[in-house]
């Protein structure tokens, strides 16, 4: 595993192995006063963010530091990008400076793939690249942490039904999440106004709907998405009030869910628009659990990329031997 650029291309065994390792890191660090492993000592992780972020950036930094890597943060506003430097030149500079992993977030779809191509060296050398969100394309580590959260709350995911509700058209979270959930055997229902449903999403365990109330009763989990106004350049719905009325997770809709169903949100939340305070703060909510799992998933990803752990069979129980070995390195 040289890079993590998208869920598309991951096998079910590879995805399950990452989830198993993340679960092991979670168990391993639970209750520790000093959360520090020597696993990645001497390795350098660079976060290169061209868009604002709290959860993703902080969790990658914490993950690297908990594994004793040197973590360096680079933002577009404080780098030579502000002086006109191209993305390619920035990536090559980071490679030359000795980065072992480049974690990139960029507003252009495909940016992470291009950086992986630019920084590749003969014989498979060059830094590993992790896609932390590229435009409206993918956000693979978000999908992995969401799947880990669902597995913790629901148990086995095979046959469970998850709904993803909101701005599907502009959402990289929806694209990665739908692909991964379907890969892991879940039924995926994508719900949005017709103007926010992209073409070609259906098939392979994924279907679309524009009627949220018709779907809620059959869901084991529902994920609300933020309306990405910064990516919209037209009138996709009449008003925020109407959108909230038809697609918001209100207290009334919370009562329509199964008793054991959970409520998710990748953040940041627009309370009162796509999700109510009652839903966000209820016992059903996994919002903070998703944040915690984000650190452990990113630990697993960095370990796979930098320590070169072999892929594990999907049937292997948690904790995995690969993650156990990481503790003793």
ZAMARGU-4260 file (C-alpha; in steps of 0.2 Angstrom, whole numbers, plus 5000, padded with zeros to 4 digits):
<rodrens>
0) 5000/5000/5000 | 5010/5015/4994 | 4996/5028/4994 | 4978/5031/5000 | 4970/5041/4987
5) 4952/5035/4986 | 4940/5021/4992 | 4938/5016/4974 | 4952/5003/4971 | 4952/4996/4989
10) 4947/4978/4991 | 4936/4973/5005 | 4950/4964/5014 | 4961/4979/5013 | 4947/4990/5020
15) 4943/4978/5034 | 4962/4976/5039 | 4963/4995/5041 | 4947/4995/5052 | 4954/4980/5062
20) 4971/4989/5065 | 4962/5006/5070 | 4951/4996/5082 | 4967/4988/5090 | 4975/5005/5092
25) 4959/5011/5100 | 4960/4997/5113 | 4979/4999/5115 | 4978/5017/5120 | 4962/5017/5130
30) 4966/5022/5148 | 4984/5026/5145 | 4991/5042/5153 | 5005/5044/5140 | 4998/5039/5123
35) 5014/5037/5114 | 5021/5023/5103 | 5038/5022/5095 | 5031/5014/5079 | 5035/5029/5067
40) 5050/5037/5076 | 5061/5046/5063 | 5048/5047/5050 | 5041/5063/5044 | 5023/5067/5040
45) 5018/5083/5031 | 5000/5090/5031 | 4997/5101/5016 | 4980/5109/5017 | 4973/5121/5004
50) 4956/5122/5013 | 4951/5125/5031 | 4950/5110/5042 | 4948/5106/5060 | 4944/5088/5063
55) 4954/5080/5048 | 4970/5091/5051 | 4970/5089/5070 | 4967/5070/5069 | 4981/5067/5057
60) 4993/5078/5068 | 4988/5068/5084 | 4989/5052/5075 | 5007/5055/5069 | 5013/5062/5086
65) 5005/5047/5095 | 5016/5036/5084 | 5032/5047/5087 | 5033/5053/5069 | 5038/5071/5066
70) 5023/5081/5060 | 5024/5097/5050 | 5009/5107/5045 | 5009/5118/5029 | 4995/5129/5025
75) 4992/5138/5008 | 4990/5155/5017 | 5007/5154/5025 | 5017/5145/5012 | 5025/5150/4995
80) 5008/5147/4987 | 5003/5164/4993 | 5018/5170/4982 | 5012/5161/4967 | 5021/5144/4969
85) 5012/5130/4959 | 5005/5114/4967 | 5018/5104/4958 | 5033/5114/4964 | 5026/5114/4982
90) 5025/5095/4981 | 5042/5093/4974 | 5049/5104/4987 | 5041/5093/5001 | 5049/5078/4993
95) 5066/5085/4992 | 5065/5091/5010 | 5062/5073/5016 | 5044/5070/5018 | 5039/5052/5020
100) 5020/5055/5019 | 5011/5070/5012 | 4993/5072/5018 | 4984/5084/5006 | 4968/5093/5006
105) 4964/5103/4990 | 4949/5111/4982 | 4953/5103/4965 | 4947/5085/4962 | 4961/5074/4957
110) 4975/5085/4966 | 4980/5070/4977 | 4982/5059/4962 | 4993/5072/4953 | 5004/5075/4968
115) 5007/5056/4969 | 5012/5056/4951 | 5023/5071/4952 | 5033/5065/4968 | 5035/5047/4962
120) 5053/5041/4960 | 5060/5027/4950 | 5058/5010/4958 | 5043/5015/4968 | 5052/5028/4979
125) 5045/5045/4984 | 5033/5050/4998 | 5017/5041/5001 | 5002/5052/4998 | 4985/5052/5008
130) 4970/5061/5001 | 4962/5071/5015 | 4949/5078/5003 | 4950/5083/4985 | 4936/5094/4979
135) 4920/5084/4976 | 4930/5068/4973 | 4934/5058/4988 | 4938/5058/5007 | 4944/5040/5010
140) 4949/5042/5029 | 4933/5050/5033 | 4924/5035/5026 | 4935/5023/5036 | 4932/5032/5052
145) 4913/5032/5049 | 4913/5013/5045 | 4923/5010/5061 | 4910/5020/5071 | 4896/5010/5063
150) 4904/4994/5067 | 4906/4999/5085 | 4888/5004/5087 | 4879/4991/5076 | 4891/4976/5076
155) 4892/4967/5059 | 4889/4978/5045 | 4883/4965/5032 | 4865/4969/5028 | 4863/4984/5038
160) 4855/5000/5030 | 4863/5017/5031 | 4856/5033/5024 | 4866/5048/5018 | 4856/5064/5018
165) 4860/5081/5011 | 4871/5089/4998 | 4876/5074/4988 | 4881/5083/4973 | 4896/5092/4981
170) 4900/5079/4994 | 4916/5069/4994 | 4911/5062/5011 | 4896/5054/5002 | 4905/5047/4988
175) 4918/5039/4999 | 4906/5033/5012 | 4894/5026/5000 | 4907/5016/4991 | 4915/5009/5007
180) 4898/5005/5015 | 4893/4996/5000 | 4910/4987/4999 | 4907/4981/5017 | 4890/4974/5013
185) 4878/4987/5018 | 4863/4994/5009 | 4866/5012/5005 | 4852/5025/5003 | 4857/5042/4996
190) 4843/5055/5000 | 4843/5073/4993 | 4833/5086/4983 | 4833/5080/4965 | 4844/5095/4961
195) 4858/5089/4973 | 4858/5071/4967 | 4873/5068/4955 | 4871/5056/4940 | 4878/5038/4940
200) 4877/5035/4959 | 4865/5020/4959 | 4870/5002/4958 | 4881/4990/4968 | 4871/4991/4984
205) 4867/5010/4982 | 4851/5018/4978 | 4844/5036/4978 | 4829/5044/4984 | 4822/5061/4987
210) 4809/5057/5001 | 4818/5056/5018 | 4802/5052/5028 | 4799/5037/5017 | 4816/5030/5021
215) 4819/5034/5040 | 4810/5019/5047 | 4820/5006/5038 | 4837/5014/5042 | 4850/5007/5055
220) 4860/5023/5053 | 4858/5040/5046 | 4871/5053/5041 | 4867/5071/5039 | 4878/5081/5027
225) 4882/5100/5027 | 4876/5111/5013 | 4892/5116/5005 | 4887/5134/5000 | 4905/5138/4995
230) 4904/5125/4981 | 4887/5131/4975 | 4885/5143/4961 | 4866/5142/4958 | 4849/5140/4966
235) 4848/5121/4971 | 4834/5124/4983 | 4822/5138/4987 | 4827/5142/5004 | 4837/5135/5019
240) 4820/5135/5029 | 4812/5123/5015 | 4828/5112/5015 | 4827/5110/5034 | 4809/5106/5033
245) 4811/5093/5020 | 4828/5085/5024 | 4833/5091/5041 | 4835/5078/5055 | 4822/5086/5067
250) 4817/5080/5084 | 4801/5073/5075 | 4812/5063/5062 | 4822/5057/5076 | 4807/5048/5083
255) 4804/5040/5066 | 4820/5030/5067 | 4822/5012/5074 | 4826/5012/5093 | 4844/5006/5090
260) 4847/5017/5075 | 4862/5030/5076 | 4864/5048/5070 | 4880/5053/5061 | 4888/5069/5055
265) 4905/5071/5048 | 4906/5090/5053 | 4906/5104/5054 | 4888/5105/5058 | 4875/5118/5054
270) 4863/5116/5068 | 4846/5120/5064 | 4848/5117/5045 | 4853/5099/5042 | 4853/5093/5060
275) 4844/5099/5075 | 4851/5101/5093 | 4841/5086/5098 | 4848/5075/5085 | 4866/5081/5087
280) 4866/5080/5106 | 4856/5064/5108 | 4862/5047/5114 | 4860/5041/5096 | 4873/5053/5090
285) 4890/5047/5086 | 4898/5064/5081 | 4911/5064/5095 | 4914/5045/5093 | 4918/5049/5075
290) 4931/5062/5080 | 4939/5050/5092 | 4939/5036/5079 | 4947/5048/5066 | 4963/5048/5076
295) 4964/5029/5077 | 4960/5026/5058 | 4973/5039/5053 | 4986/5030/5065 | 4981/5014/5055
300) 4983/5022/5038 | 5000/5030/5043 | 5006/5013/5049 | 5001/5004/5034 | 5010/5017/5023
305) 5026/5019/5033 | 5029/5002/5041 | 5024/4993/5026 | 5012/4981/5035 | 5005/4967/5023
310) 4987/4966/5019 | 4977/4955/5031 | 4963/4943/5027 | 4946/4950/5031 | 4942/4935/5042
315) 4957/4940/5054 | 4951/4944/5071 | 4954/4961/5081 | 4968/4964/5086 | 4978/4961/5070
320) 4996/4954/5071 | 5001/4969/5061 | 4995/4981/5074 | 5002/4971/5088 | 5019/4971/5080
325) 5018/4990/5078 | 5018/4992/5097 | 5034/4983/5100 | 5044/4991/5086
</rodrens>
